[in-house]
Amino acid sequence: MRVNERYSALPAGADRGVHIINIRAIDDLGYLQAEGTLLNSLTVDPDANCKYGLYFRDGQRKVDYILVYNYKRTTSHNILSRVLHVDPSPGSQSLKQEPLPGKDGPLDTGDMDHHEDDKRSRREEYESNLLEAGLELERDEDTKIHGVGFVKIHAPWNVLCREAEFLKLKMPTKKMYQINQSRGLLKKINSVLQKITEPIQPRVADSRSQNSKKLSFAFSREKQHLFDLTDKDSFFDSKTRSTIVYEILKRTTCSKASMGINSLLAHGVYSAAYPLHDGDFEGEDVELNDRKVLCEEWATYGAFYKYQPIHLIRKYFGEKIGLYFAWLGVYTQMLIPASIVGIIVFLYGCLTVDENIPSMEMCDQHNNITMCPLCDRTCSYWKLSSACATARASHFFDNPATVFFSVFMALWAAMFMEHWKRKQMRLNYIWDLTGFEEEEETVKAHPRAEYEAKVLEKSLRKDSRHKEMDKEKLTWKDRLPAYLTNFVSILFMIGLTFAIVFGVIIYRISTAAALAISSSPSGRSNVRVTVTATAVIINLVVIIILDELYGSIARWLTQIEVPKTDKSFEERLIFKAFLLKFVNAYTPIFYVAFFKGRFVGRPGDYVYIFHSFRMEECAPGGCLMELCIQLSIIMLGKQLIQNNLFEIGIPKMKKFFRYLKQQRPTVHDESTKKKQRYEVDYNLEPFAGLTPEYMEMIIQFGFVTLFVASFPLAPLFALLNNIIEIRLDAKKFVTELRRPVAVRAKDIGIWYNILRGIGKLAVIINAFVISFTSDFIPRLVYRYMYSTNGTMHGFVNHTLSYFNVSDFQPGTAPNDPMDLGYEVQICRYKDYREPPWSENKYEISKDFWAVLAARLAFVIVFQNLVMFMSDFVDWIIPDIPKDISQQIHKEKVLLVELFMKEEQGKQQMLETIKEKENLQSDNCNNHSPPFPKTQRGSTTSRHSYHVAV
């Protein structure tokens, strides 16, 4: 087929007036402006006929996909619209060209850029191959967007059937069967729950569980009579049609780019490719469609209390996006009990703070405990009672209920994973995804365009006589430079994160020393709060900036690896991005939890950085309060800034700038013309995948589970954020993004393994937080080993060691030793060391080893006990609900019965035909003479009749 033959006339019976003969084209032919306006007024409005871009110009064929390209028009190339068609009349195979006004003149290629000409030739060849694949195309360059053309693609019925069979799409058959319903008490309970949840159900079709279901089976053209084809137009919905067209676009090639649409998009031959939204979502006169229903019942903040219409989301966006929102909904629901328990734990701490003996002793000014200076020279001695507020606030989060909450959250994580597995299996059954493994291997094993390009490049470097091109593939030797680059780059970025955290530590130390010599009394009294707050804000800003940087670097590192399939590319990208963002988000928190105050030294022998800055110390009440501040600010700030700035502000700014860039001067008729659907969708933001959405929630899941012992309110803030996040993501998908291509998936992929890993890691980290960061273990040791009356009286004094101020190193003693109004001989510091009057003064005491042994024992017992309980929960709850397993088995039995009946029907039909043949043969034998020739002819006739039947 020649390339210049692909333009054809409109189908027979279509309105010939749908050709666009606009004012500019008429001017080029010499018509007057008034005559052109009169001609347009007499012509049927083609935009209303095609529902403003949702259908071809004939108003019959639905637009399933859009290809967008940029072009440069020369003086002789003044055509504003070109229409491509395949003649759908039966038996017609030729493609013919019908010239439009201004098209027959030769193109002025002398002034056209060679690169643009090469792109145009590639588009022509690619579109010709699409026509050969059975698709129907229509071009439109008469748009409001200057220099942008659109190619509309329609898949006819025979192509849809062919591809559905190739992709093994499960489609509903005519067979209906009843779903097993609960009985007895369980039925009454379900009925009551349905009535209670009625107000929070979305007002969409199929929002309730159905009593019957159509039996689904992989589509087959030979068995079309089994499927429900009463309405062929709706048998393949818009999601399925766009998926089928996309698969054709991916595998259709051209001579200069043998990798399909993805390669053409990467080389700029096409600027965009996307399916269309179903229509507008706002306006009183807008026709009701799935997009409008989703906008009203899902993508609005007023529906925050309602369930999500998961089945409609899946119908419109596909299984992969449907599973994301289903998972996000389950996660948000599971946060409700965790939030309630967290609030109870926090309230318990608030109510018992006045009964907490250690904080009461610290606030008692009669104890007159003098503490050693917090820095050299500039800092003076201070009273322990000045840290009263910090000690009381620490009890809100560091109390006996915290241990219970840590155990509860570990079991909660296990329950959440099990609940999601059961929900996922239920959705697989409802969405006909059972037995999806074979289809997954068939569809997702298609090599990526970049991989095929590398293989082709490798093949061209080798002698084809020794090795065939088809057998070439990329080995580990080919990827070795990329692997080394990945390894070095990831180590460098992790080191960069550590260096930034170290820089913030230097800032904290230097700022604390500077504020200590401040002339303002309020500045000196609030040193610790000021330093902590400013340092956390710096950490937050750095984390947000590095998050965006690491996401781009992870994508680049994955691209140079050249993974073979899209699934492999996605998994490698997720692993790298998660590793870098996990280190970036949690390194400052890990420092406060496990390293701050551990390597300080003691008075007279402190540890210094750069021989001038002393290492930080924890507050007398421990570092748990500071860990809580660090965690809360980073968690809340990250969610608020990313949600409001990155997910709302930046996409709106991009859309606005893209709108300004695409504007061009228009005449009055063009300015009042309504935009086509594909023009409106082109102005939307391209869909960038679900990785950023999942990543945000996974990092939040880490905040909720990893350090929950220090911040019991984390589940509450995560719940409030997710209620907004669901509607924010919904609004973005429905109104701000182009419609993504529907992707079939039966699970959330590698994200499930990451969640399980975080859940296991959370048990270990919480054990260490309770044991080493909080004072829970030292209090237990003191109460049962050192207390004389079994109470906590004297605990604070027990945890403080003595230091003789005469043992200060030269130049480190306070400049103003009389700041408290009296001369200090002995000061106290928090540690387990021998007093100065002991033979082994300032050495680690036996109390330290007793507390350390108790801490390690607690870690071992807590970790193993909670792990065992989590595994027990995992084992006792089945992955597949019992009713779903019964329904799956019932479907298999019904499929077998259906095909058995079909085979029996065929057999009965053949036997009936054979009996009729035998009867006719006997009649012929009874009324005809038995000549051999005639008998032989009779046999031949019989055979011919059988074949005809």
N, C-alpha and C positions, 0 to 999 in steps of 0.2 A: 504494500500500500504506500503510495506516495504521500509525503507530508502535506502538500498543498491540496489534497483531496478531502481533507477531513471536515471542511465546512459544508454543511448540508442544509437543505430546506426544512421548513417546519413540517411536522407530521401532517398527514392527510386529515382534513377536517378541522385543523387548528385555525384560529383567527389570524389571517394574514396581516391584520392591523397591529399586531404586537411587535413588529419590527420598530425599533426606535429610530425615528427620523426627527431629530431635535432641531432646535433653532439654528445651532451652529452649522450642522451638516447642511441644512437648507441654504444658509448663507453661502456656503462653499459652492453650491450648485447654481447660485445666481438668483434664488428666490428672494423676494422682499420680506422684511421682518413681519409685516402685517399678514402676508399670505401664509408664512410659516406658523404664525400664531393661530390663524383660522384653521389651518390643517390639523394642528394639535388639538384644537377644541372639538373638531369633528371626529377625531380618532378615539377609540375606546381606551380608557386609562389602563395601561398595561400593569401599573403597579398594584392597583386594586384587584386586577384579575389574578395576579400571582401572589396575593396576600403579602405584598411588600417584601418580596425576597424569599419567602418560605417555599415557593414553588417556582418551576420554570415559567417562561413567558406564556406557555400554553395553558397555565393554570391547572394542569393535570398531574404533572410529575413533581414529586417532592424533592427538595434540595437536601441531600444527605451529607454533603461535605463541601467545604470551600477551600480553594487554593488562592492565595493572594500573591501578586507579583508587582514589582515596580517597573515602570517603563519610561522611556523618553520619546516623546512624539516629535517628529520633524515636520517641515512645512508640507511635504507631500504625504505625510502619514497622519491625516487629520480625522481619521475614523474615530468616532466616539463610542461605538458599540459594535461588537461582533458576536454573532450567535452561532454556537456549535451544536449540531444535532446529529443523531443517528436515526435514519429513517426506520421507524418501528414497524413498517408494513411487513406482513409475513413473506418470508423468502427473499427479502431485500438485503443484499450484502454490500452493495457499493456505497461509497460515501461521495457525495457530490457537493459542489460549492455554489452558493448563491451570493453574488456580490452585493454588498451594501454600498450606499452612497459614499464616495471618497475612497473606496478600497482598491479599485482596479489600477490606479496609477502606480508606477514603480516606486519602490521605497528609496529614499535618498540615503543610501547607506554610506555615502562618502562623508557625511557630517555626523553619522552615528558612531558612537564609541565602539571599538571592536569588542570590548569586554561585554557591553550590553547586547551586542549582536550575538555573541556566543551564548549568552543566557537565553536569548529569545529562541535560538535554534534548538537549544536543549529543551526548552518548554514545549516547542512544537513537536519534537520527537517523543517526549514523554507523554504528552497528551494524546498523540496518535496511538501509542502503546496502550494507554488507558482505554481508548475506544476499541482497540482489538480485544482487550480483556472483557468487553461487554458493557462497560460503563457508558453513560450518556453525559455529554458536557455542554455547557453553555457559558459563553464569555460575556462579561459586562465591564466596559470601561467608561460608561456614562455615569460617573459617580461624583459626589461632592468632594471626594478625597483626591486631590490633585496628584497625578502621576501614579495612581494605584489602580490596578485591574483585578478583577475577580473572575475565577473560573468555578462555576457551579457544577456539582457532580451529582448524578442520580443513578442509583442502582436499580435496574429493572427486576421483575419478579424472578426470571430465570437465573440471574446472577445471584440474587439473594438465596435462592434455593441451593444453588451449587456451592456457594461459600459456607452456608449453614451446615451442609453435609460435611464439607471439608473440615470445618472447625468443631464439628461434633456438638453443636449447640442443642441443648435440651429444650424442646418445645412442647407445649401442652397438646395432648391427644384428646379425642372425643370421650375417652373413658373417664368417668367421675367415680370417686369412691368416698365413703364416709370416714372421717377421722375419728378415732376412738376418743370418746369423751369420758371425763372422770365421773365417778358414781358415788352415791351415798353422801357421807359427810364432806368429802373433798369437793364434791360438786356444789354443795351448799356454800362452802367457804369461797369457792371461786365466784359463785354468783354474787355473794356479798361484796367481795373485792371489786368486781366489775362495776357494781353500783356506786361504790365509794370512789373509785377512780374515774368515773364517767366525766366529771368536770375537767379533769386534767388530760383527757385524751384529745389528740388533734382531730379536727373535723375534716378528715380525709377518708376516702374509700379504703376499705380493708384495714382500718386501724384496729379492729377487733379480730380475735381469733375466729377462723372460719370452721364450720362443721364439715365441710366437704372440700375436696381438692381434686384438681385435674391431674391425671396420670401423665407424667412427662417422660419423653424418650428422645434420644439423639435423632435429629432430623435426618430423613432419608427421602430422596426423590422417588424411589421405588415404592415407598410406603406412605405417599401423601394422603391416601384415603384414610389413614388412621388418625390424622391430625385434624384439629378443628379449624378448617379453612372457610368458615362461613363469611368471614370478613378478611379478605386478603390484605387490604390496606393497613389493618391494625395487627395482623398476625406477627409481623416483624415491627416492633416499636422503633422509635427514633434512635434510642440508645443502641439497639442491635444493628440497625441499618448503618449507623456511623461506624460501629466497630468493624463490620464487614468491609465497608469501603476503605477504612484505614488499613486493614490487612492487605487489601489489593494494592493500595498505594505503597506499602512497605516493600512488597516483592516485585512490583513493576519496575523495570530498569530501562535505561537507555544507553546508547553506545559510549557516551562520554562520562556517564555516572552510573555504574552498575550496582548501586546500593539502595535505590528507591528514594522515597520522599525525604527521609531523614538526611541523606547525603545532599539532596538538592536544597534543602533548607539550610544546611551548614555552609554550602557554597554560595548562598544568596540567589540561587535561581528563582526560588520562591521565598517570599518574606514571611509568610505565615500559612498555616494549614490547621483548620479547626472545624468541628461540627457546629451547627447553628443551635442557638437556644430556641425553645418552642414558641416564643413570642414575647411581647412586652409583659412586664410584671406590675405596672402601675397605670392608672387611668380608669375612669368609670366605663368607657366604651370599649375596653379591651376584652377580647374574647377569652373566655376561661380556658386556661391551659395549666399543665403541671407546674410550670415555673411560677405562675401567679399564685397557685395554691400553696406552693412551698414558701413563697414570700409572705403570704398572709398567715400561715399556720406554723411556720418554722423560723424563717429569717426575720424575726422581729423580737425586740426586747420585751414586748408585752406578753409573749408566750413563754417567758422564762420558767413558769411553773408547770408547763405541759410536757408530756412525753414527746419525743421526736417521732415524726412519721418515717421510720426507718425504711419501710417497704417502698414508700414513694421516693425516698432519697436514692435507694438502690435502683428503682425503675428509671430515674432521670439521670443519675450520674454513674451508675454501674456498681458492681459488687465491691470493688476495692475501696472506693470512697464511702460506700454504705457501711462497710465493716469498720472503717475509721470512726465514723460518727456513732456507730453502735458501741464500739469499745469505749469511746469517750463518755457516752451516756452511762454505761455500766460503771466505769471508774468514778464518775461524779456521784452516782447513786450510792456506791460503796463508801464514799467519803462522808456521807451523812452520819452513820453510826460512829465512825472514827472521830468526827468533829464533836459529837455529843459527849463521848468519853473524854476527849481532850479538854473540853470545857469543864467537865466535872473534876478532872485532875487539877486544872488551874484554879477552880473555885475552892477545892480542898486546900490548896496551898495558901490561898488568900484568907480562908477562915481559920487556919491553924497557925498563922504567922505569929500571933501574940502568945502562942503556947510553945513556940520553938525556943528551947533553952539556949542553944549556941548563939542565936541572933540576939537574944535578950542579954546575954553576958557581954557581947560585943558592944551593945548600946548602953550598958551600965557604966556611967562615968566614975562610979566609985571604985571600979577595978584599977583605974589609973595605970593602964598598961602603955608603956612608951615603946614605940616601934622605931626600928632603925631607918635611916634615910633611904629614899627611893632612888637617889642619884648621888654622884660624888660632888662634894664641895658646895654646890648651889642649893641642894636640898637639905632641909633640917629634919630634926626628929619630929614625930607626929604621934597623936593619940589614936589608939585603936578605935575609940568611940566615934571618931570622925567618919568611919566607914560603916556607920550604922544603917544608913539608907540602902547601901549596896547589899549588906547582909540580909536585910529584911526582904528586898526584892529577889534575892537569890532563892529564898525559900518558896517563892511562887512556883518555881520550876524544879528546884532540887529538894524534893520531899519523898517520903516512902512511896507515895502513889506513883511516882515516876517509873519505878521498876515494874510495877504492875502494867503501866501504860506501854512500856517497851515490849513486854511479853504479849500484850494484847495486839499491838501493831504488827508484830511478827506473824501472829496467827491471822490477823486481818489481811496481810499481804498474801498468805497462802489461800485464804478463803476467796479473795478477789481473783486470783489466777484460776481457781477451780470454777468459780461462778462464770468467769468469762469463757472458759473452755466449753461449758455446758450451753451458754448462750450462743456461742459461735457454732456449735453443732446443730442447735435448733434452727439458726438462720440458714445453715447449709441445707438442711432438709426443706425449709420453706422456699428457698431460692433455687432448689434443684441443682445443688452443687455437690451432692454425694457422688463419689466415684469420679472426682475431678482430676485425679493424679495423671491419668493417661493424657487428657486434654492439655494439662499444664506442660507436660514434656513436649507435646507436639507444637504448641504455640510459642512457648517461651524459649525454645531451643534455637529460634531463628537468629543467626549471627547479626551483630550490630554492624552498622555501616562502616564505622571506623575500623572494626576488626577485619572486615572483608577488604578494606583499602590497604591495610597493612599486609594481609596475606597476598594480595595482588602485587604489592610492591616487592615483597620477598620473592614471589614467583618470577617476576621480571628480572631479578638479579641473578637467578639461577638458569642454567641451561635446561630448556624444556625437553631436550632429548633424553636427559637422564632422570628427570622427575616430572610427573604430570602436575598441572596446576591444581587439580581437584583434590590432590592428596596433601597439599601444603597446609600447614597450620603453625601457629605461633607456639614455640616451646619456651621453657624456662630460661634458656640461653638468650632468646630474643628479648625476654622481659627483664633480664638481669639488670641492665642499667636503670630501668624504671623502679625495680625493687630496691636497689641501692639508694636511689633518689628519695623514695618513700621513707626508707629507714632513717636516713640522715635528716630529712626535713622534719619528720615527726619528732625525732630526738631534739632537734634544734628548737622546735616550737614548744615542746615540753620544758626545755631549759629556759626558753624565753619567759614562760609563765612563772617558773620558779624565781627567775631573776627579778621579775616585776613584784612578786610577793616579797622578796628580800628587800627590794627598794622601798616598799611600803613599810616594812619593819624598821628600816633606817629612819624613815620619816617619823614614825611613831616615837622612836627613841629620842631623836633630835628635838622634835616638837615638845615632848614631855620635859626635856631638860631646859628648853627655852621658856616654857610657861612657868617652870619652877622658880625662875629668877624674875618673874614678872612683878612689877610694882603693885599690880592690882590684887587685892586679897581674894576677890571672887575668882580671878584667873588661876591663882595658886590652889584654891580649894576644889576647883572643877577640872583639874588637869586630866584625870583619868577619863572622865566622860567626854571631854572635848577631843582628846586624842583618839579615843575609840570611835566616836561618831564620824569625825573627818576622815579617818583611815578607812572606815567601811564604805563611805561615799566614794572615795578614790577607787577602792576595789571594785565597786559596782560599775563605775564608768569604764574602767579598764576591762571588766568582764564583758560588758555589752559590746565594746569596740572589737575586742578579740574574738567574740562569738561570730560576728559578721566576717572578719578576716579569715578565721579558721574554716568557716563553711566554704568560702571560695577556694582556699588552698586545698582542702580535702577533695573538692571536685576536680581540681587540676591534677592532683596526685593520682586520682582514680582514672582520669582520662589518659594519662601517659602509660598506665598499666595495660590499656587496651583490653578490657575484659571481653569475652566472646559474646555473651548474651546480655540482654537488658536486666535480667534477674541478678546475674553475677555482678554487673556494674552497680546496681542499686545496693546490694548487700555490702560490697566493698566500700562504697561511698558512706553508707550508714555507719559502718564500723569505724572508719577513720574520723568522720565528723563527731561521732559520739565520744570516742577516745579523747580527742582534743578538747571538746566542749566540757566533758566531764572533768578533766584536769583543770581547765580554766575556771569552772564554776566552783569547784570544791577545794582547790588548793588553799585559799585563805582560811576556809573553815577548818580544814585539817590542821593547819598551823596552830590556830587558837585552841583546838580541842586536844591536841596530842603533843605539841612542841613548846608552846609558850609557857614559860616558867619552869621548864624541866631542866634547863642547862644554864641556870643563873649563877650558880656558885653560892657563896655565902659572904657575909660582911668580912672584909679584910682579905678576901680571896675571890673576887667576882670574875666572871668571864666577860671579856671585852671583845667588841668588833672593831677592827682597824685600830686597836690599842687606845680607843678614845670613847667608844659608845658601849655602855653597859647593857647586857641583855635584859629584856623585859621580864617583869615579875607579874604573877597573878595577884588579884585582889585578895585580901584576907579571907573572903568568903569563897574563894576559888575562881576558876576561869569559866565556870558554867554560865554565869550571868553574861559575861562578855561574849561567849559563844552564842547565847540566845540572841543578843543584839545583832551580832554579825549575821546570823542565819536569817533573822526576820527582815533586816534591811535589804539584804541581797535578794531574798526570795520575793518580797513584796515589790521592791524597786525594779527587779528584772521583769516581773510580770506586768507591772503597770506601764513601764516605758516601752517594752516590746509590743504590748497590746495596743497602746494608744498611739505610739509614734510609728513603729515599723509596720503594724498590720492595718492601721487606719490612715495615718497621715501620709506616709510615703506612697502607697498605691494611688491615693487621690491626687497627689502632686504629679505622679507619672502620667496619670490619665489626663490631667489638665494640660500638661506640657505637650502630650501627644495630640490633644485636641487642637491646641494653638498651632502646632507644626503642620497639621493637615488642612488648615483652613486656606481657602483661596478666594479671590474676588469672584462673585457670582452675580448673574443678572437676577431680575425679580422673580422670574419663573422658577429658576433653580433654587433660590433661597427659600421659597415657599414649598418646594417639593419635599415630601416626606422621605426620610432616609430608609434605604432598604435594610432588611434584617442583618445581612452580612456586613453592611457598612457600620451599623451600630455595634455589632459584636467585635468588629476589627478594632474599635476604639477601646475595648476592654483590655484588662491586663492579662497576658498569657498565663496559663496554668503552669506552675513550676514544680508540681509534684507534692506529695504528702510528707516528705522528709522533714521540712521545717515544722510542720504541725505536730508530727509525732515527737520530734526532738524536744520541742518545748514542753510537752506533757511528760516525757520520760525524765527530763531534768527536774521537773516539779515533783514527780514521783520519788525521785531521790531525796529531795528536800523533805518530803513527808515521811519517809521511812528511815533514811540513814541516820539522821541526828534528831529523831523525834523525842529522844529522852531529854534533850535540852530545850525543846520548844513544843510543848503539847498543843499549842494553838495552830501549828502548821496545817493540820488537816482542815481546820475551819477556814483559814485564808485560802487554801487550795480550792475548797468547795465554792467559796464566793467568787473566786477567779474563774472557775470552770463554768459556773452558771452564765457568766458574761461571755466566756470564751466560746461556748457552743453557739450562741446566737451571733456572735461576731464572725465566727468562721462560716456559719450558715449564710449570713448576709453577704459575706465576701464571695462565696461560691455562687450564690444566686444572682447577685447584682453587679459585682465588681470584676469577676473573672470570665474569660471565655469558657465556653462549655468544654470540659475535658473529654477526651476519648474514654469511653467506658472500658474498664479492664476487669476481666474475671479473676477472682481470687477467692480462696476458701478459708484463709486465715490472714493474720496481720504480719506474717513472715518473721523476719529476724528480730522484730521488735519484741515478740513474745519471749525469746531467749534472753534478750537484754533485761526485760522485766524480771524474769526469774533470777538472773544473776544479781540484780540490784536487791531483790528480796533476800537472797542468801547473804549478800554482803552486809545488809542492814542488821542482821542478827549479830554479826561479829563486831561491827562498829558500835552498836548500841551497848554491847557488853563492855567494850573498852571505855566508852563515854561514862557509863555508870561507875565503872570500877576505878578509872584513873582520873577522869576530869571532875566528877562530882565528889563530894565528901561522904557519900553513902557508906562505903567500906570503912574508912577511918572511924566513922561514928559507931558502926557495929563492933569494930575491934575494941574501941574504948569502952563501950557499954558492957561488953561481956568479958573483957580481960583486965581492964584497969580501973573501972568505976567501983568505988567502995560501996555504993548503995544501989547500983543497977540503973542509975539515971544518967542524963547527959550533963549534969553539973560538973564543971571543971574541964569540959572537952576543949574549949578554946585555949586555956592555959596549957593543956597537954600537947597541943599541936604547935606551940610556939617554943622556939629555942632561945637561949640566952647568948649575948655577945658583950664582951667587955670593950668599951669604946677606945681603950688605950691600945687595942690590937689593930686599929685601922692602919692601913698602909699610908706612908707619907704622901700628903697631897690629896687624900681622899676624904678626910674628915670634914664635917660641916663647917662652913665659914662662920656661921652664927650658932654656936652650941647652946646659947642661952635663949633661943627663940621661944621656948615653952615657959620661960620665966624661972627656971631652975637648972642646975647643973646635972647632966645625965651621966651616970657611971655605967649602967647596964641598959642595953636596949634589946628588944625582942624581934625575932624574924621567924617566918613560917617555914619550919623544916624539922626533921627528926635528927638532931645532932646532940653530942655531949656538951655539957655546959663548960664554961672557961675554967671552973675550979676542978674539973675532972682531970685524971691523968692523961686521957686521950681526948683532950679538949678539941672541940669542933669536928670530931670524927662522927661518922654515921652511927646512930645508936641502934640498939636492938629493937626498939619500937619500929624503926623504919622497915626492918626485915620482916617483922611480924605483919605489918600492914601490907607490904609487898606480896608476901605469901598469900594473904587473904584475898588480895586483888586478883592475883593469877588464878587462885582456886575458883573465885567467883566467875571469872571469864570462862573457864573450862566448863563449870557446871551450867552456867546460863546458856552458853552456846550449844552444848549438847542437848540440854533439856528442851530448848526452844526449837532446835532443828528436828528433834524427834517428834515434838508435837506438830510441827508444820508438815513433816512427812506423813504423820498419821492422818492429818486432815486431808492431805493429798490422796492418801490411799483409800480412806473411808468414803470419799465422795466420788462416785463414778463420773468419768469424763462425758459419757453420753447419757442423757436422760432416758429413763426406761420407756416412756411413751414414744420418744423419738426413735429408739432402736426398734420398737414394735412397728412403728409406721414404715420405717425403711424396709424391714422384712416383709411387711404387707405389700409394699410397692413392688418388690421383686417378685413376689408370688403372683400379683396381678399382671405384671408384665409377661411372665411365663404363660399365664392363662390366656392373655390376649393373643400372643403369638401362636399358642396351640390352637385356639379357635380359628385363627386366620389360616393356619396350615390345614386344619380339618375342613374348613370351607373350601379351600383350593382343591383338596383331595375329593370332596364330594362333587365339586363342579367337574373335575376331570372324569370321575366315574360316570356322572350323568352324561357327559359328552360322549364317552366311550360306549355307553349303553345305546345312545341314539345312533351312533355310527354302526354298531352291530345290528340294530334293528333295521336301519336303512339297507345295510348289506344283505340281510336275510330277505328283505322284500325284493331286492334286485335279483337275488338268486332264484326266488320263486317265480318270477315273471319273465325271466330271460333265459335263452338257450345257453347251456354251459360250454361255449367255445373257449378254448384256451386263450385266444387273443383277447376276447372280451373279458374273460376273468382277469387277465393281466391288466387290462385297462381299468377294470373296476378297482383293483388294488391301488393303482396309481391315483385314481380319482379319490379314493378313500384317504390316501396319504395327503393329497393336496387339501382336502377338506379339513383334515386335522390341523394342518399347519395354519390354515386361515383362521380357524377357531382360536 
